Amino acid sequence: MANLALTKLPIEKEKWTRSEDATNGIVINYDGTSGFAAANWPCTYTLDLEVEYRLSVIRFLLWDNLGNPNNRINNRKYKFTLSISSDGINFVTVFSNQNQDGSNGWFSFRFINETYARYVRLVGHYNTANEQIHIVEFEIHDQEPPQLASNNVHNIDVITGMGMPSEERISELISKVISQKNIILEGTEEKIKNLDRSLKQSSQALEQIELIKKSNDFTTEAIKNNNRANRWLIASCTVILIFFAILLLFVFCDKHSTTIITDASTNKSVQPYTTLLLSAFYVTKALLLSTLLFILGWFLKNYRSEKHNYVINKHKAMTLTVATGILTKEDYKLTDKGNIFIQAMEIIFTHQTSGFSKEDNSSPSVVNTLLQKRIPKTDV
């Protein structure tokens, strides 16, 4: 993250001249009259970061006359104390040169251990040149900052006893993590719901495709049944025509019985066999006609059977078509779709009337049968 102190003003801004200059990010072109914040010592300069941060580096520039690269380092000495706090009341000293000779230029404090703070305070004790403390720039970093270009830098590693954030900061961090987690989970839950909804829709679509495929199979089989029934009907009609043709032939055109009687009256040797010959003649006619009637009955039976299977397969195809329509129609979106499928299977695998079976009592209505079932509603 960037400089946390950038553009912030100190709590004691009324006591400092040009207090905004110390956090404007400009570290060049300062001179003896501008480019720095100033206050009479002893003075305090306290920055409030508003929330606790993990501190990496605190550094500040005390006036050293190097605003112009051609200048020489001024020989003045500043004495100060740097401290930090989590509550703005209890401050922990990070560094103090109050009992030393002091110095000027950049002071960079690198925190070795984890240190958390909200308030950073610089207390100016003394300046050997005059009665003021002059802060050219004040920076606070929660990550390692870029190196300084100045040749007047005092790097100091410090270890503090503030290894953990305050309880208030911990609570804030926990709340923030929970809030971010909830936001992430909310999006995830919605995506999971959408995915689950898509999977369900895909599953339903596959089921409906299977129903449609099966409906097509029943339709195909029904067409075959109907074609075979038509062939049996043509064969039956052909047998009927042959039967009536032979019957008419026997009734109007056949003189064989008359010939037998005539021969018997003229030929005494034939008379004893007249009855036998007539019986054989009429029995042969009866057998021929009976055979044709048997064949006709068999053809008609096959016709009725194929027609029966045609109607049944049509009903099965219609049942699956209606079931698929109910499963996809918006008006039935609250219907128990599993129950619809069960009812459709019951219709398919139980006896259905066709009008071509002796067991039929009435003509069926597949649509009404399916829709009149007591199909319970379910909540989505």
C-alpha positions as CSV (number, residue, x, y, z in Angstrom):
1,M,0.0,0.0,0.0
2,A,1.1,3.6,-0.5
3,N,2.1,6.2,2.1
4,L,-0.7,6.1,4.8
5,A,0.1,9.6,6.0
6,L,-0.2,11.2,2.6
7,T,-2.4,14.4,2.7
8,K,-3.4,13.8,6.3
9,L,-3.2,16.7,8.8
10,P,-2.0,16.4,12.4
11,I,-4.4,16.6,15.3
12,E,-2.4,19.7,16.4
13,K,-2.7,21.4,13.0
14,E,-3.6,24.8,14.5
15,K,-0.2,24.9,16.3
16,W,1.8,24.2,13.1
17,T,2.6,26.6,10.3
18,R,1.9,25.1,6.9
19,S,1.1,21.7,8.5
20,E,-0.1,20.4,5.1
21,D,3.5,20.6,3.7
22,A,4.6,17.8,5.9
23,T,2.4,15.2,4.2
24,N,2.1,16.5,0.6
25,G,4.6,14.0,-0.7
26,I,7.2,16.6,-1.9
27,V,10.7,16.1,-0.6
28,I,12.7,18.4,-2.9
29,N,13.0,22.1,-3.4
30,Y,12.6,23.0,0.2
31,D,14.6,26.0,1.5
32,G,14.9,28.2,4.5
33,T,11.4,29.7,4.2
34,S,9.1,27.1,2.6
35,G,8.5,23.4,1.9
36,F,8.1,22.4,5.6
37,A,5.8,22.5,8.6
38,A,7.0,24.3,11.6
39,A,6.1,24.8,15.3
40,N,7.9,26.1,18.4
41,W,9.5,23.4,20.6
42,P,8.4,21.6,22.7
43,C,5.7,20.5,20.3
44,T,3.8,17.4,19.2
45,Y,2.9,16.3,15.7
46,T,0.2,13.5,15.9
47,L,-1.3,11.7,12.8
48,D,-4.5,9.7,13.2
49,L,-4.7,6.8,10.6
50,E,-8.4,6.3,11.6
51,V,-7.9,2.5,11.9
52,E,-5.1,0.3,13.1
53,Y,-2.5,-0.8,10.5
54,R,0.4,-3.1,10.7
55,L,3.4,-0.7,10.5
56,S,6.4,-1.5,8.3
57,V,8.3,1.8,8.2
58,I,7.9,5.3,9.7
59,R,10.2,7.9,8.3
60,F,10.3,11.7,8.4
61,L,12.6,14.4,7.1
62,L,13.8,17.1,9.5
63,W,15.1,20.2,7.7
64,D,18.8,19.7,6.6
65,N,19.2,22.3,3.8
66,L,19.3,19.6,1.1
67,G,16.3,20.9,-0.8
68,N,18.7,21.8,-3.5
69,P,21.3,19.1,-4.4
70,N,24.1,21.7,-4.6
71,N,23.6,22.6,-0.9
72,R,25.6,21.3,2.0
73,I,24.1,19.6,5.1
74,N,23.3,22.1,7.7
75,N,24.9,21.5,11.1
76,R,21.8,22.0,13.2
77,K,20.7,19.2,15.6
78,Y,17.1,18.2,16.3
79,K,16.1,16.2,19.4
80,F,12.8,14.3,19.3
81,T,10.8,11.3,20.5
82,L,8.8,9.0,18.2
83,S,5.9,7.1,19.7
84,I,2.8,5.1,18.6
85,S,-0.6,4.2,20.1
86,S,-3.7,2.2,19.4
87,D,-6.1,4.3,21.4
88,G,-4.6,7.8,21.2
89,I,-4.1,7.8,25.0
90,N,-1.4,5.3,25.8
91,F,1.7,5.8,23.7
92,V,4.7,3.5,23.4
93,T,8.1,5.1,22.6
94,V,9.6,3.8,19.4
95,F,12.8,6.0,19.6
96,S,14.1,9.0,21.4
97,N,17.4,11.0,21.0
98,Q,16.5,13.5,23.7
99,N,19.5,12.5,25.8
100,Q,21.8,12.5,22.7
101,D,23.4,15.1,20.5
102,G,20.6,14.9,18.0
103,S,20.8,15.2,14.2
104,N,18.8,16.3,11.1
105,G,17.8,14.7,7.7
106,W,15.9,11.5,7.1
107,F,15.1,9.3,10.0
108,S,13.8,5.9,8.8
109,F,12.4,3.4,11.5
110,R,11.9,-0.2,10.3
111,F,9.8,-2.4,12.5
112,I,11.4,-5.8,13.0
113,N,8.4,-7.4,14.7
114,E,4.7,-7.1,13.9
115,T,3.6,-3.8,15.2
116,Y,0.1,-2.3,15.0
117,A,-1.0,1.3,15.7
118,R,-3.5,3.9,14.7
119,Y,-1.7,7.0,16.1
120,V,1.8,8.1,15.3
121,R,3.3,11.0,17.3
122,L,6.5,13.0,16.9
123,V,7.5,15.1,19.9
124,G,10.0,17.9,19.1
125,H,12.2,18.7,22.1
126,Y,15.0,20.9,20.8
127,N,16.7,22.5,17.8
128,T,20.2,23.9,18.2
129,A,19.6,26.5,15.4
130,N,16.4,28.2,16.6
131,E,13.2,27.7,18.6
132,Q,11.3,25.7,16.0
133,I,11.0,22.1,14.8
134,H,10.9,21.8,11.0
135,I,9.3,18.7,9.4
136,V,9.8,18.6,5.6
137,E,8.0,15.3,5.1
138,F,6.3,12.6,7.3
139,E,5.6,9.1,5.9
140,I,4.0,6.0,7.4
141,H,4.1,2.7,5.4
142,D,2.5,-0.7,6.1
143,Q,4.8,-2.3,3.5
144,E,8.4,-1.8,2.5
145,P,8.6,1.6,0.8
146,P,11.0,2.6,-2.0
147,Q,14.5,3.6,-0.9
148,L,15.4,7.2,-0.3
149,A,17.6,9.1,-2.7
150,S,19.1,11.3,0.0
151,N,22.6,10.9,1.3
152,N,21.5,12.1,4.7
153,V,19.5,9.1,6.0
154,H,19.5,7.5,9.4
155,N,18.2,3.9,9.2
156,I,17.1,2.5,12.5
157,D,15.7,-1.0,13.2
158,V,13.3,-1.1,16.1
159,I,11.5,-3.8,18.1
160,T,8.4,-2.8,20.0
161,G,6.2,-4.6,22.5
162,M,3.1,-4.0,20.4
163,G,3.1,-7.4,18.6
164,M,-0.7,-7.7,18.3
165,P,-3.4,-5.3,17.2
166,S,-5.8,-4.1,19.8
167,E,-9.0,-6.0,20.7
168,E,-11.0,-3.3,18.9
169,R,-8.9,-3.7,15.7
170,I,-9.1,-7.4,15.9
171,S,-12.9,-7.2,16.1
172,E,-12.9,-4.8,13.1
173,L,-10.7,-7.2,11.2
174,I,-12.9,-10.2,12.1
175,S,-16.1,-8.3,11.1
176,K,-14.4,-7.2,7.8
177,V,-13.4,-10.8,7.0
178,I,-16.9,-12.1,7.9
179,S,-18.5,-9.4,5.8
180,Q,-16.2,-10.2,2.8
181,K,-16.8,-13.9,3.3
182,N,-20.6,-13.3,3.3
183,I,-20.3,-11.3,0.1
184,I,-18.3,-14.0,-1.5
185,L,-20.6,-16.7,-0.2
186,E,-23.6,-14.8,-1.4
187,G,-22.3,-14.8,-4.9
188,T,-21.2,-18.4,-4.6
189,E,-24.6,-19.5,-3.3
190,E,-26.3,-17.8,-6.2
191,K,-23.9,-19.4,-8.7
192,I,-24.5,-22.8,-7.1
193,K,-28.3,-22.2,-7.2
194,N,-28.0,-21.3,-10.9
195,L,-25.8,-24.3,-11.6
196,D,-28.2,-26.6,-9.7
197,R,-31.1,-25.1,-11.6
198,S,-29.3,-25.6,-14.9
199,L,-28.5,-29.2,-14.0
200,K,-32.1,-29.9,-13.1
201,Q,-33.3,-28.3,-16.3
202,S,-30.7,-30.4,-18.2
203,S,-31.9,-33.5,-16.4
204,Q,-35.5,-32.7,-17.2
205,A,-34.6,-31.9,-20.8
206,L,-32.9,-35.3,-21.1
207,E,-35.9,-37.1,-19.6
208,Q,-38.2,-35.3,-22.0
209,I,-35.9,-36.2,-24.9
210,E,-36.1,-39.8,-23.8
211,L,-39.9,-39.6,-23.6
212,I,-40.0,-38.0,-27.1
213,K,-37.8,-40.7,-28.5
214,K,-40.0,-43.4,-26.9
215,S,-43.1,-41.7,-28.2
216,N,-41.5,-41.8,-31.7
217,D,-40.8,-45.5,-31.3
218,F,-44.5,-46.1,-30.4
219,T,-45.6,-44.0,-33.4
220,T,-43.3,-45.9,-35.7
221,E,-44.6,-49.3,-34.4
222,A,-48.2,-48.0,-34.8
223,I,-47.5,-47.1,-38.5
224,K,-46.2,-50.7,-39.0
225,N,-49.2,-52.1,-37.3
226,N,-51.5,-50.0,-39.5
227,N,-49.7,-51.1,-42.7
228,R,-49.9,-54.7,-41.7
229,A,-53.6,-54.3,-40.8
230,N,-54.3,-52.8,-44.2
231,R,-52.6,-55.7,-45.9
232,W,-54.7,-58.2,-43.9
233,L,-57.8,-56.2,-44.8
234,I,-56.9,-56.4,-48.5
235,A,-56.3,-60.1,-48.2
236,S,-59.6,-60.5,-46.4
237,C,-61.5,-58.6,-49.1
238,T,-59.8,-60.8,-51.7
239,V,-61.0,-64.0,-49.9
240,I,-64.5,-62.6,-49.6
241,L,-64.6,-61.9,-53.3
242,I,-63.3,-65.4,-54.1
243,F,-65.8,-66.8,-51.7
244,F,-68.8,-65.1,-53.3
245,A,-67.5,-65.8,-56.8
246,I,-67.3,-69.5,-56.0
247,L,-70.7,-69.4,-54.2
248,L,-72.3,-67.8,-57.3
249,L,-70.6,-70.3,-59.5
250,F,-72.0,-73.1,-57.4
251,V,-75.5,-71.7,-57.4
252,F,-75.9,-70.5,-61.0
253,C,-73.3,-72.1,-63.2
254,D,-72.5,-75.5,-61.8
255,K,-74.5,-78.3,-63.6
256,H,-72.6,-81.2,-62.2
257,S,-75.4,-82.3,-59.9
258,T,-77.8,-82.3,-62.8
259,T,-75.4,-84.3,-64.9
260,I,-75.1,-86.9,-62.1
261,I,-78.9,-87.3,-61.9
262,T,-79.3,-87.4,-65.7
263,D,-76.6,-90.1,-66.0
264,A,-78.2,-92.1,-63.3
265,S,-81.6,-92.1,-65.1
266,T,-80.1,-93.2,-68.4
267,N,-77.5,-95.6,-67.1
268,K,-78.8,-98.3,-64.7
269,S,-75.2,-99.1,-63.7
270,V,-74.7,-95.7,-62.2
271,Q,-78.1,-95.6,-60.3
272,P,-76.7,-97.4,-57.2
273,Y,-74.0,-94.7,-56.8
274,T,-76.2,-91.6,-57.4
275,T,-76.6,-90.8,-53.7
276,L,-72.9,-91.3,-53.0
277,L,-71.8,-89.2,-56.0
278,L,-74.2,-86.4,-55.0
279,S,-73.1,-86.5,-51.4
280,A,-69.4,-86.4,-52.4
281,F,-70.1,-83.5,-54.7
282,Y,-71.9,-81.4,-52.0
283,V,-69.4,-82.3,-49.3
284,T,-66.6,-81.1,-51.6
285,K,-68.4,-77.8,-52.1
286,A,-69.0,-77.4,-48.4
287,L,-65.4,-78.2,-47.6
288,L,-64.2,-75.6,-50.2
289,L,-66.5,-72.9,-48.9
290,S,-65.7,-73.8,-45.2
291,T,-61.9,-73.5,-46.0
292,L,-62.5,-70.1,-47.5
293,L,-64.5,-69.0,-44.5
294,F,-61.8,-70.3,-42.2
295,I,-59.1,-68.4,-44.1
296,L,-61.3,-65.3,-44.1
297,G,-61.8,-65.6,-40.3
298,W,-58.1,-65.9,-39.8
299,F,-57.3,-62.9,-42.0
300,L,-59.9,-60.8,-40.2
301,K,-58.5,-61.9,-36.8
302,N,-55.0,-60.8,-37.8
303,Y,-56.5,-57.6,-39.2
304,R,-58.3,-56.9,-35.8
305,S,-55.1,-57.8,-33.9
306,E,-52.9,-55.4,-36.0
307,K,-55.6,-52.7,-35.7
308,H,-55.7,-53.3,-32.0
309,N,-51.9,-52.9,-31.7
310,Y,-52.0,-49.9,-33.9
311,V,-54.5,-48.1,-31.6
312,I,-52.6,-49.2,-28.5
313,N,-49.3,-47.9,-29.8
314,K,-51.0,-44.7,-30.9
315,H,-52.4,-44.3,-27.4
316,K,-48.9,-44.9,-25.8
317,A,-47.4,-42.3,-28.2
318,M,-50.1,-39.8,-27.3
319,T,-49.7,-40.5,-23.6
320,L,-46.0,-39.7,-23.7
321,T,-46.6,-36.7,-25.9
322,V,-49.2,-35.3,-23.5
323,A,-46.9,-36.1,-20.5
324,T,-44.0,-34.3,-22.2
325,G,-46.3,-31.3,-22.9
326,I,-47.4,-31.1,-19.3
327,L,-43.8,-31.3,-18.1
328,T,-42.8,-28.4,-20.3
329,K,-45.9,-26.2,-20.3
330,E,-45.7,-23.1,-18.1
331,D,-49.3,-23.7,-16.8
332,Y,-48.2,-26.9,-15.1
333,K,-44.9,-25.7,-13.6
334,L,-46.1,-26.4,-10.0
335,T,-47.2,-29.9,-11.0
336,D,-45.6,-33.0,-9.4
337,K,-43.7,-34.1,-12.5
338,G,-42.6,-37.4,-11.1
339,N,-46.2,-38.3,-10.4
340,I,-47.1,-37.3,-14.0
341,F,-44.5,-39.8,-15.3
342,I,-45.8,-42.5,-13.0
343,Q,-49.4,-41.9,-14.2
344,A,-48.2,-42.0,-17.8
345,M,-46.4,-45.4,-17.2
346,E,-49.6,-46.8,-15.6
347,I,-51.6,-45.8,-18.7
348,I,-49.0,-47.4,-21.0
349,F,-48.6,-50.7,-19.2
350,T,-52.2,-51.3,-18.2
351,H,-55.0,-52.6,-20.5
352,Q,-56.3,-49.9,-22.9
353,T,-59.5,-50.2,-25.0
354,S,-59.0,-50.0,-28.7
355,G,-62.4,-50.9,-30.3
356,F,-60.8,-54.0,-31.9
357,S,-60.7,-56.3,-28.9
358,K,-63.4,-58.3,-27.4
359,E,-62.4,-57.0,-23.9
360,D,-63.0,-53.4,-25.0
361,N,-66.0,-51.7,-23.4
362,S,-65.6,-48.1,-24.5
363,S,-63.4,-45.9,-26.6
364,P,-60.5,-44.4,-24.7
365,S,-59.4,-40.8,-24.3
366,V,-55.7,-40.7,-23.4
367,V,-55.6,-36.9,-22.8
368,N,-58.6,-37.0,-20.4
369,T,-57.3,-40.1,-18.7
370,L,-53.9,-38.4,-17.9
371,L,-55.2,-35.0,-17.0
372,Q,-58.1,-36.3,-14.8
373,K,-55.6,-38.1,-12.6
374,R,-55.2,-36.5,-9.2
375,I,-51.8,-35.0,-9.6
376,P,-50.7,-33.2,-6.4
377,K,-49.0,-29.8,-6.6
378,T,-45.6,-29.1,-5.2
379,D,-43.9,-25.9,-4.2
380,V,-40.9,-24.8,-6.3
